[in-house]
Amino acid sequence: MILTVCLSPCIDVNLEVESLNVGKSHRILSKRVFFTGKAINVAIGLARLKVDSFATGFMYEENGHQFEQELHREGVTYKFVWNKGRVRENYKFIDHKSMLTEIDDISPEVSEHKQAELIKLISQIAPSCEAVVISGGLAKGMSADYYGKVLSAVPANVKKVVDSEGERLFSALRCGVDLVKPNLEELERTLERPIKTQSEMLAACDELIKRGAKCVLLSLGKAGAIISDGKSGYYCKSVNVAMNSTLGAGDSMVAAAVSALTNGAPIDEILRQGVAAGTAAVTSPDSISFNKDKYEEILTTLHISKILG
């Protein structure tokens, strides 16, 4: 079983309109609602790969039960630490020019008592897991070192996987992490420098490895991804597909990568499976995850190039 920890769930409301003009009335042409959060998306991706997944984290009383319904439909086990208030709602407006306008909500605060309750829950569940995944942002008022507190509650023999950036990532790395998956923009913000060439990418991965990561899976968006453990490095180019939505693509990559990791796959195969899932996810406009058949189809077409070692 793989445990995923979501500290800041959200409801994404995607609205298509003919045009978007401030101060005017608008008719909605289409509306899609997603009950999401990076670690929740990972749990769903794992379930679609037929891997037992358990979702935990913070949830909110007023509208959080809809997440339970979604996870139940996907076959994901769950147990949350409940808080007063509402899950934050993010609105994305897309007009006929394919221009995207986003309005992002803020998460309610989580008390120190509730934060401690989640750490206790993780310490109870994690010993029976093969891996723990923590990803995404924090609830309002939480400090970046909470990532480290979560991983400190995970036994040493359980794999630790992190998808985050900045001080949250550094906090996690101090605990030792088996796999981290930043995208290129996140890695640039974390290391506070531009990263352009392949050699610069490998050097940036090496910096995270020196800080405590065993392996770095660096997402390059539609260009594919790089993976490195400091000794060996590989590149996988994505394949051309119809891009319908990038929602959840990175989380799908994490799901397939952690599945491969816990199965003992070598790093080049972790890369290949991760890229296949991320690519499959962008073909699914009505889902935050991927279709398993599409994933398996893409998996057979991908080729790996060795770039280090």
NORKA-V576192 format. One record per backbone hydrogen bond with DSSP energy under -1.0 kcal/mol. CO is the residue of the C=O (numbers start at 1). NH is the residue of the N-H. Records with the same first field share a line. If there is no record, write none. Layout:
CO: NH ; NH
This chain:
1: 130
2: 54
3: 133
4: 56
5: 135
6: 58
10: 36
11: 90
12: 34
13: 92
14: 32
15: 94
16: 29 ; 30
18: 96
21: 24
30: 16
32: 14
34: 12
36: 10
37: 41
38: 42
39: 43
40: 44
41: 45
42: 46
43: 47
44: 48
46: 51
47: 50
52: 2
53: 77
54: 4
55: 79
56: 6
57: 81
59: 83
60: 64
64: 67
65: 69
66: 70
67: 71
68: 72
69: 73
70: 74
71: 76
77: 55
81: 59
83: 61
85: 62
88: 11
90: 13
91: 103
92: 15
93: 101
94: 17
95: 98
99: 95
101: 93
103: 91
111: 115
112: 116
113: 117
114: 118
115: 119
116: 120
117: 121
118: 122
119: 123
120: 124
121: 125
122: 126
125: 128
126: 129
130: 159
131: 3
132: 161
133: 5
134: 163
139: 142
140: 110
143: 146
144: 147
145: 149
146: 150
147: 151
148: 152
150: 153
151: 154
155: 158
159: 132
160: 178 ; 179
161: 134
162: 181
163: 136
165: 169
166: 170
167: 171
168: 172
169: 173
170: 174
172: 175
173: 176
177: 214
179: 162
180: 217
182: 219
183: 187
184: 188
185: 189
186: 190
187: 191
188: 192 ; 193
197: 201
198: 202
199: 203
200: 204
201: 205
202: 206
203: 207
204: 208
205: 209
206: 210
207: 211
208: 213
209: 212
212: 177
215: 180
216: 228
218: 226
219: 184
220: 223
221: 224
224: 220
225: 236
226: 218
227: 234
228: 216
232: 229
233: 307 ; 308
234: 227
235: 305
236: 225
246: 249
248: 252
249: 253
250: 254
251: 255
252: 256
253: 257
254: 258
255: 259
256: 260
257: 261
258: 262
259: 263
260: 265
261: 264
266: 270
267: 271
268: 272
269: 273
270: 274
271: 275
272: 276
273: 277
274: 278
275: 279
276: 280
277: 281
280: 283
281: 284
282: 244 ; 245
291: 295
292: 296
293: 297
294: 298
295: 299
296: 300
298: 301
305: 235
308: 233
